[in-house]
Amino acid sequence: MQLFRNILIGLSIFVVVMTMSEDAFANTENSDPAKLDPLVLQLKWRHQFQFAGYYAAIAQGFFQDEGLDVTLRELMEGEDPAELVAQGIAHYGIGTSELLVSHARGLPVVVLAAIYQHSPYAIATLQRPDIESIHDLANKRIMVESQAAEVWAYMRNEGLDTDNLNVVKHSFDIHQLIKGEVDAMTVYTTDEPYSLTMSGHLFNLFNARSGGIDFYGDVLFTSQTEVHERPERVAAFRRASKLGWQYALKHPQEIAELIYNHYSKRKDINQLLYEARHSQALIRLDLVEWGYMNPGRWRHIGETYEELGLIPKGWSLDTFIYEPEPEMDWQAYYQMIGLFCAALLVVGLIASRFYILNKKLRIEITKRRQTQKKLQKALDLERNLLEVLAHDFRNPITVIDASVQLLALALPKRETLAHRELGKIKAAGHMLDNLITSCMTREQLEGMAPLEFIPMNLSKTVINLVNDRQALNPQQKMQLQTPDTDIIINGNSMLIGIAVGNLLVNAQKYSPIDGEIRIKLHTEKNIITLSVNDDGAGLEETELERVFEKFYRSPRAAKGKGSGLGLFAAREIIHVHKGSIKALSGPGGKFIITLPQLDESPQNIGDLA
């Protein structure tokens, strides 16, 4: 036993050392305010959630940890961020894809990271009979802001003669559109639609992406002088900005309040949160690495600008894109595969140890049921054990998952065998992570605050869960019945996913391979009902309450199936969401969840509508 423990400790230290970057050992002198390097970040507009990552990097000390003292500068009317950075008034700036135009015209700018993978630019009009499509804008009054070349490209691609437009200077005042002083205006899909919705007016949004024009949105950039003379500072600024954006998108409520209380009250908290939700769909940290830029996409953007006559022929991307991706080091790749396998083995050993300890603990709890004092002691021991072990082996799971994603991106698609093996590693890691999640659900529930519940689309959650479970076990037919309209509740999507997922897993485990699982979601008088029925052995009347007890397993359950935690966790989660869950006697397993439906007003459901 002692030898096993020593091996685990040694391997844990090895994994930590292998995954730590050199930056983790940065000199603590960077935190000394007297030694911080002052610099200016030029925003491309006024303070709002559009720049959330930089507020977070300042508030959380990420810039300070890199030895930087960053000042955020709002854009004044008539100013161009590229000009300000090129002139040295600011060291870094936020621009758009039009930075390529500035570069082609001689400004020494270098793009560091594409924050918004898709541009938020669109054309907004009120809904009226004479404007039903982009083509109806001919001879209409339209406000087009500067640095919106993609909008012009979109209109030309659609065959609209832009010479016939009555272009008006942009005032950034949505009331001009509402009052009919203009017929259309360029907007950010993360911003102005909120004001239009709150005003009660119906409106159209014509998006350039729908016409095949897909430019980057906000882009972080600096000057060639900064890159050549201060490369360490450039790298430090990118690292801190990345951490800031990751934090901001995970804590939108906190950052919205930070902006409102410390930077600007121009927008209220609800409008900032609306901007946060819609920014997520454009930044897409769930799909690509923060700041990712594709040279081929920049080349396509440049070709579009050339067609518009904004840049001359013969332009080049040389010196424009920061740090091109290095060539693949195959030796390091195979070394990393070996490390992943070793780490996965360690996780498996820890999981086995976890199972053995948990089984022993259950026996100990049974022995101590005679007195309340001994039972409480066993429960406390179990909770502490879960917390310690979950913390200890979740870290290598995270390392495995992140590294597998990195390798999947770097590995050529033709390497099908390697991709398949990476998929196995990722699936095994997720299985272990799901086991931890089930064990720790109660601890998460006890710390859950009501403010963490937000409007969520229960219909989409159930549909996605059913599709995922069907894909994992296609032999068992799953029949889903949902209403045509979305069902919205106030809750935590991660916890609801665990509760519903546990019912689906339970149905698949105890149903015959050729059985059918029937799921029905409906609502009546603001009460939502979700039922899950299977063709398994079902439950006796005496088990209908006991089945939700911790560690309880039906005597008719197949040996080795289940941990006795899934239904217990489902009941705790549903109760926290002010709902109920019950089981019905067989034949066949039958479970019914009821939840309160959220008032489907625009201010409650936002972009879920």
FIZAVEX-546562 format. One line per 4 residues: number of its first residue (from 0); their letters; for each residue x, y, z of C-alpha. Coordinates in steps of 0.25 Angstrom, whole numbers, plus 5000, padded with zeros to 4 digits. Each point is the difference from the previous one (the first is absolute). Example, Ala and Ser with C-alpha at 12.3 -4.5 7.8 and 13.67 -1.06 7.14 Angstrom:
2
0> AS> 5049 4982 5031 | 5006 5014 4998
END
This chain:
609
0> MQLF> 5000 5000 5000 | 5011 5010 5004 | 5008 4996 4987 | 4987 5003 4992
4> RNIL> 4998 5013 5007 | 5015 5004 4997 | 4998 4997 4985 | 4988 5008 4999
8> IGLS> 5007 5012 5007 | 5012 4999 4991 | 4991 4999 4987 | 4992 5012 5004
12> IFVV> 5012 5009 5002 | 5005 4995 4987 | 4987 5004 4993 | 5000 5014 5007
16> VMTM> 5014 5003 4996 | 4998 4995 4985 | 4987 5009 4999 | 5005 5013 5006
20> SEDA> 5005 5011 4991 | 5013 5008 5003 | 4991 5011 5003 | 4995 4994 5013
24> FANT> 5014 5002 5005 | 5000 5015 4996 | 5007 5009 5010 | 4991 5005 5011
28> ENSD> 5006 5014 4998 | 4990 5002 4989 | 4989 5003 5010 | 5008 5012 5006
32> PAKL> 4991 5012 4996 | 5013 5008 4999 | 5006 4991 4990 | 4988 4999 4991
36> DPLV> 5002 5004 4985 | 4989 5010 4997 | 4993 4999 4986 | 4987 5004 4993
40> LQLK> 4989 4991 4994 | 4992 5008 4990 | 4986 4996 4999 | 4992 5001 4987
44> WRHQ> 4987 5005 5007 | 4995 5004 5014 | 5000 4991 5012 | 4991 4988 4999
48> FQFA> 5001 4985 5000 | 5006 5000 4987 | 5013 5002 5007 | 4997 4991 5012
52> GYYA> 5013 4992 5000 | 5009 5012 5002 | 4991 5005 5012 | 5002 4986 5006
56> AIAQ> 5015 4999 4997 | 5001 5013 5008 | 4991 4996 5012 | 5005 4986 5001
60> GFFQ> 5015 5005 5000 | 5004 4992 4987 | 5006 5012 4994 | 5007 5004 5013
64> DEGL> 5005 4985 5001 | 5007 5003 4987 | 5006 5013 5005 | 4991 5009 4992
68> DVTL> 4992 5012 5005 | 4989 5001 4989 | 4992 5013 4997 | 4987 4998 4992
72> RELM> 4997 5012 4991 | 4987 5002 4994 | 4999 5004 4985 | 4997 5015 4997
76> EGED> 4991 5004 4988 | 5008 5001 4987 | 5012 4992 5006 | 5005 4987 4993
80> PAEL> 5006 4989 5010 | 5011 4996 4989 | 5005 5015 4999 | 5001 5001 5015
84> VAQG> 5008 4988 5002 | 5009 5003 4987 | 5002 5014 5006 | 5004 4994 5014
88> IAHY> 4988 5007 5007 | 4996 4986 5004 | 5009 4987 5001 | 4989 4990 4996
92> GIGT> 4986 5002 4994 | 4987 4993 4997 | 4996 5001 4985 | 4992 4992 4989
96> SELL> 5004 4993 4988 | 5003 5013 4993 | 5013 5000 5007 | 5004 4993 4987
100> VSHA> 4997 5012 4992 | 5008 5009 5010 | 5012 4990 4998 | 4999 5000 4985
104> RGLP> 5000 5015 5000 | 5013 5000 5008 | 4996 5001 5015 | 5010 4991 5008
108> VVVL> 4989 4992 5007 | 5001 4985 5004 | 4987 4992 5004 | 5002 4992 5013
112> AAIY> 4987 4993 5002 | 4986 4999 4994 | 4991 5001 5012 | 4987 4999 4992
116> QHSP> 5001 4989 4990 | 4988 5006 4993 | 4996 5014 4998 | 4988 5006 5007
120> YAIA> 4997 5010 4989 | 4986 4999 4994 | 4989 5010 4994 | 4988 5003 5008
124> TLQR> 4987 5005 4995 | 4986 5000 5006 | 4990 4990 4995 | 4991 5007 4989
128> PDIE> 4994 4996 4987 | 5010 5007 4991 | 5013 4994 5006 | 4999 4985 5000
132> SIHD> 5014 4996 4995 | 5014 5007 4998 | 4996 5003 4986 | 4989 5010 5005
136> LANK> 5011 5009 5005 | 5002 5007 4987 | 4997 5015 5000 | 4998 4999 5015
140> RIMV> 5007 5008 5011 | 5010 4992 5007 | 5011 5003 5011 | 5013 4992 4998
144> ESQA> 5011 5002 5010 | 5015 5000 4996 | 5008 4987 5001 | 4988 4992 4995
148> AEVW> 5005 4997 4986 | 4994 4986 5001 | 4986 5006 5000 | 5003 5006 4987
152> AYMR> 5006 4987 4994 | 4987 4993 5005 | 4991 5010 4993 | 5008 4999 4987
156> NEGL> 5000 4985 5001 | 4985 5000 5001 | 5000 5008 4987 | 4996 5013 5007
160> DTDN> 5004 5013 4992 | 5007 5007 5012 | 5000 5013 4991 | 4985 5001 5002
164> LNVV> 5001 5000 5015 | 4997 5013 5008 | 5012 4999 5010 | 4998 5008 5012
168> KHSF> 5011 5003 5011 | 4999 4990 5011 | 4995 5006 5013 | 5000 4986 5008
172> DIHQ> 4986 5004 5005 | 4990 4989 4998 | 4988 5010 5002 | 5003 5006 4986
176> LIKG> 4996 4986 4994 | 4988 4999 5010 | 4995 5014 4996 | 5002 4998 4985
180> EVDA> 5011 5010 4998 | 5007 4989 4993 | 4996 4987 4994 | 5012 4991 5004
184> MTVY> 5012 5001 5008 | 5012 4991 5003 | 5000 4994 5014 | 5007 4990 5008
188> TTDE> 4992 4987 5002 | 5005 5000 5015 | 4995 5014 5003 | 4989 5008 4993
192> PYSL> 4990 4988 4998 | 4998 5001 5015 | 4995 5014 5000 | 4991 4997 4988
196> TMSG> 4994 4988 5007 | 4998 5008 5013 | 4993 5011 4992 | 4990 4991 4995
200> HLFN> 5003 5001 4985 | 5001 4989 4990 | 5012 5000 4992 | 5009 4993 4989
204> LFNA> 5015 4997 5001 | 5007 4998 4987 | 5013 4993 5004 | 5012 5000 4991
208> RSGG> 5003 4985 5003 | 4987 4996 4994 | 5006 5006 4987 | 5013 4992 5001
212> IDFY> 5008 5012 5006 | 5006 4995 5012 | 5011 5009 5006 | 5006 5000 5014
216> GDVL> 4994 5009 5010 | 5009 5007 5011 | 5015 4998 4998 | 5011 5003 5010
220> FTSQ> 5012 5006 4993 | 5013 5008 5003 | 5011 5007 4992 | 5011 4993 4993
224> TEVH> 5009 5008 5009 | 4994 4994 5012 | 5002 4986 4994 | 5014 5002 4996
228> ERPE> 5005 5008 5013 | 4991 4994 5011 | 4997 4986 4996 | 4999 4995 5014
232> RVAA> 4990 5011 5003 | 4992 4996 4988 | 5000 4985 5005 | 4996 5004 5014
236> FRRA> 4989 5009 4995 | 4994 4989 4992 | 5001 4990 5012 | 4993 5010 5010
240> SKLG> 4989 5003 4989 | 4997 4986 4998 | 4998 4997 5015 | 4992 5012 5001
244> WQYA> 4990 4996 4989 | 4999 4986 5005 | 4997 5005 5014 | 4990 5011 4994
248> LKHP> 4992 4990 4992 | 4999 4990 5012 | 4995 5011 5009 | 4992 5010 4992
252> QEIA> 4991 5005 5012 | 5013 5004 5008 | 5006 5007 4988 | 4987 5007 4996
256> ELIY> 4999 5005 5014 | 5015 5004 5000 | 4998 5008 4987 | 4987 5007 5005
260> NHYS> 5006 5004 5014 | 5014 5004 4996 | 5000 5003 4985 | 4987 5005 4994
264> KRKD> 4985 5001 5003 | 4997 5002 4986 | 4994 4986 4999 | 4992 4994 5012
268> INQL> 5004 4986 5005 | 4989 4993 4992 | 5005 5006 4987 | 5014 4996 5003
272> LYEA> 4996 4986 5003 | 4992 5000 4986 | 5013 5004 4994 | 5008 4989 5007
276> RHSQ> 4991 4989 4995 | 5000 5004 4986 | 5015 5002 5000 | 5002 4986 5004
280> ALIR> 4995 4995 4987 | 5010 5009 4992 | 5012 4997 5009 | 4998 4985 5000
284> LDLV> 5010 4996 5011 | 4992 4987 4999 | 5005 4997 4986 | 5014 5007 4998
288> EWGY> 5011 5004 5008 | 5000 5015 5005 | 5005 5009 4990 | 5001 4990 4989
292> MNPG> 5003 5006 4986 | 5001 4993 4987 | 5009 5006 4989 | 4991 4994 4989
296> RWRH> 4988 5008 5006 | 5008 5013 5001 | 5004 4998 4985 | 4985 4998 4996
300> IGET> 4997 5013 5008 | 5011 5007 4993 | 4995 4995 4986 | 4986 5006 5004
304> YEEL> 5006 5013 5004 | 5008 5000 4986 | 4987 4998 4993 | 4994 5012 5007
308> GLIP> 5012 5008 4996 | 5004 5003 5014 | 5014 4994 4999 | 5009 5000 4988
312> KGWS> 5004 4987 4992 | 5013 4994 5005 | 4997 5001 5015 | 5006 4990 5009
316> LDTF> 4998 4993 5014 | 5015 5001 5003 | 5002 5006 5014 | 4985 5001 5002
320> IYEP> 4997 4988 5008 | 5007 4997 5013 | 5008 4987 5002 | 4996 4990 4990
324> EPEM> 4997 4986 5004 | 5013 4992 5001 | 5002 4987 4993 | 4995 4987 5007
328> DWQA> 5011 4993 5008 | 4996 4986 4998 | 5010 4995 5010 | 4994 5008 5011
332> YYQM> 4986 4996 4995 | 5003 4985 5002 | 5006 5004 5014 | 4988 5007 5004
336> IGLF> 4991 4988 4995 | 5009 4991 5010 | 4998 5010 5011 | 4985 5000 4998
340> CAAL> 4999 4985 5001 | 5008 5000 5013 | 4991 5011 5005 | 4988 4992 4996
344> LVVG> 5005 4988 5007 | 5003 5008 5013 | 4985 5006 4999 | 4995 4985 4999
348> LIAS> 5008 4996 5012 | 4995 5011 5008 | 4986 4998 4995 | 5001 4985 5004
352> RFYI> 5005 5004 5014 | 4989 5010 5001 | 4990 4989 4997 | 5006 4991 5011
356> LNKK> 5000 5010 5010 | 4986 5005 4997 | 4995 4985 5001 | 5007 4999 5014
360> LRIE> 4994 5012 5004 | 4986 4996 4997 | 5003 4987 5008 | 5004 5009 5012
364> ITKR> 4988 5009 4999 | 4991 4987 5001 | 5007 4995 5012 | 4998 5014 5007
368> RQTQ> 4986 5002 4998 | 4997 4996 5014 | 5004 5014 5005 | 4998 5014 4994
372> KKLQ> 5014 5004 5005 | 5007 4989 4992 | 4991 5002 4988 | 5003 5014 4999
376> KALD> 5015 4997 5002 | 5000 4991 4988 | 4992 5010 4991 | 5011 5010 5003
380> LERN> 5011 4991 4997 | 4993 4997 4987 | 4998 5014 4996 | 5015 5004 5003
384> LLEV> 5005 4988 4993 | 4992 5004 4987 | 5005 5014 5001 | 5014 4996 5001
388> LAHD> 5000 4989 4990 | 4992 5008 4990 | 5010 5011 5001 | 5012 4991 4999
392> FRNP> 4996 4993 4987 | 4992 5010 4993 | 5013 5008 4997 | 5006 4989 4991
396> ITVI> 4986 4998 4993 | 5000 5015 4996 | 5015 4999 4995 | 4996 4987 4992
400> DASV> 4987 5007 4994 | 5007 5013 4996 | 5012 4993 4994 | 4992 4991 4992
404> QLLA> 4992 5012 4994 | 5014 5006 4997 | 5005 4988 4993 | 4987 4998 4993
408> LALP> 5001 5014 4994 | 5015 4998 4996 | 4999 4986 4995 | 4997 4999 4985
412> KRET> 4986 4995 4997 | 5006 4988 4992 | 5006 4994 5012 | 4987 4993 5003
416> LAHR> 5006 4989 5009 | 5006 5011 5009 | 4987 5008 5000 | 4993 4987 5004
420> ELGK> 5009 4997 5012 | 4999 5015 5005 | 4985 4998 5000 | 5001 4988 5008
424> IKAA> 5009 5007 5010 | 4990 5012 5000 | 4988 4991 5003 | 5007 4992 5011
428> GHML> 5004 5013 5007 | 4985 5005 4998 | 4995 4987 5007 | 5009 5003 5012
432> DNLI> 4996 5014 5001 | 4985 4996 4999 | 5002 4991 5012 | 5007 5011 5008
436> TSCM> 4988 5010 4996 | 4990 4990 5005 | 5007 4998 5014 | 5002 5015 5002
440> TREQ> 4986 5005 4995 | 4995 5001 5015 | 5012 5009 5004 | 4997 5009 4988
444> LEGM> 4985 5001 5003 | 5003 5004 5015 | 5008 5011 4995 | 4991 5005 4989
448> APLE> 4995 5014 5001 | 4987 5004 4994 | 5007 5011 4991 | 5007 4989 4992
452> FIPM> 4986 4996 4994 | 4998 5006 4987 | 4989 4998 4989 | 5003 4988 4992
456> NLSK> 4994 4992 4989 | 4996 4987 5006 | 4995 4995 4986 | 5013 5001 4994
460> TVIN> 5007 4994 5012 | 4991 4987 5000 | 5002 4999 4984 | 5015 5001 5001
464> LVND> 5001 4990 5012 | 4991 4990 4992 | 5008 5001 4987 | 5013 4998 5008
468> RQAL> 4995 4988 5007 | 4994 4994 4987 | 5013 5002 4993 | 5007 4992 5011
472> NPQQ> 4991 4988 5000 | 4993 5000 4986 | 4994 4986 5002 | 4990 5005 5011
476> KMQL> 4989 5009 4993 | 4997 5013 5007 | 4987 5007 4997 | 4999 5015 5003
480> QTPD> 4987 5008 5000 | 5002 5015 5003 | 4991 5012 4997 | 5002 5009 4988
484> TDII> 5004 5012 5008 | 5012 5001 5009 | 4997 4998 5015 | 5008 5009 5009
488> INGN> 5004 4998 5015 | 5008 5008 5010 | 5011 4991 5004 | 5015 4995 4998
492> SMLI> 5002 4993 4987 | 5011 4991 5005 | 4992 4995 5012 | 4988 4998 4992
496> GIAV> 5008 4992 4990 | 5005 4991 5011 | 4986 4997 5005 | 4994 4997 4986
500> GNLL> 5012 4993 4996 | 5000 4991 5012 | 4986 4996 4997 | 5003 4996 4985
504> VNAQ> 5013 4993 5005 | 4991 4992 5010 | 4990 4997 4989 | 5011 4994 4990
508> KYSP> 5007 4992 5011 | 4987 4993 5005 | 4993 4998 4986 | 5002 4988 4991
512> IDGE> 5009 5003 4988 | 4988 4999 4991 | 4991 5008 5009 | 4995 5014 4998
516> IRIK> 5001 5013 5008 | 4989 5010 5000 | 5003 5014 5004 | 4989 5011 5000
520> LHTE> 5001 5015 5003 | 4987 5008 5001 | 4995 5012 5008 | 4986 5003 5005
524> KNII> 4996 5013 5009 | 5015 5004 5002 | 5003 4986 5005 | 5011 4992 4992
528> TLSV> 4999 4985 5000 | 5012 4991 4995 | 4997 4985 5000 | 5010 4989 4997
532> NDDG> 4994 4986 4998 | 5008 4987 4996 | 4998 4985 4998 | 5008 4995 5012
536> AGLE> 4996 4992 5012 | 4994 5013 5007 | 4998 5002 5015 | 4992 4994 5011
540> ETEL> 4990 5009 5008 | 5010 4999 5012 | 5011 5005 4992 | 4994 5013 4995
544> ERVF> 5006 5009 5011 | 5012 4992 5003 | 5005 5000 4986 | 5004 5015 5002
548> EKFY> 5008 4997 5012 | 5015 5001 5000 | 5007 4987 4995 | 4987 4993 4999
552> RSPR> 4999 4989 4989 | 4988 4992 4997 | 5002 4985 5003 | 4995 4997 4985
556> AAKG> 5011 5009 4994 | 5011 4993 4993 | 5013 4997 5008 | 5011 5011 4997
560> KGSG> 4990 5010 4994 | 5000 5014 5007 | 5006 5007 5012 | 4986 5003 5007
564> LGLF> 5003 5015 4999 | 4993 5004 4987 | 4986 5000 5004 | 5004 5006 5014
568> AARE> 5007 5012 4992 | 4988 5002 4991 | 4991 5002 5012 | 5009 5010 5007
572> IIHV> 5002 5008 4987 | 4985 5000 4997 | 4996 5004 5014 | 5010 5012 4999
576> HKGS> 4993 5004 4987 | 4987 5000 5008 | 4995 4988 4993 | 4996 4986 5004
580> IKAL> 5004 4986 4995 | 4993 4987 5002 | 5000 4985 4995 | 4989 4991 4996
584> SGPG> 4999 4985 5002 | 5002 4991 4988 | 5000 4993 4991 | 5010 5009 4994
588> GKFI> 5008 5011 5007 | 4992 5013 5001 | 5005 5013 5005 | 4993 5014 5000
592> ITLP> 5006 5014 5002 | 4992 5012 5002 | 5006 5014 5000 | 4994 5014 5000
596> QLDE> 5000 5007 4986 | 5007 5014 4999 | 4992 5012 4995 | 5004 5001 4986
600> SPQN> 5001 5015 4999 | 5011 5007 4992 | 5008 5005 5012 | 5000 4986 5006
604> IGDL> 5004 4991 4988 | 5009 5010 4992 | 5006 4992 4988 | 4993 4987 5005
608> A> 4987 5005 4993
END
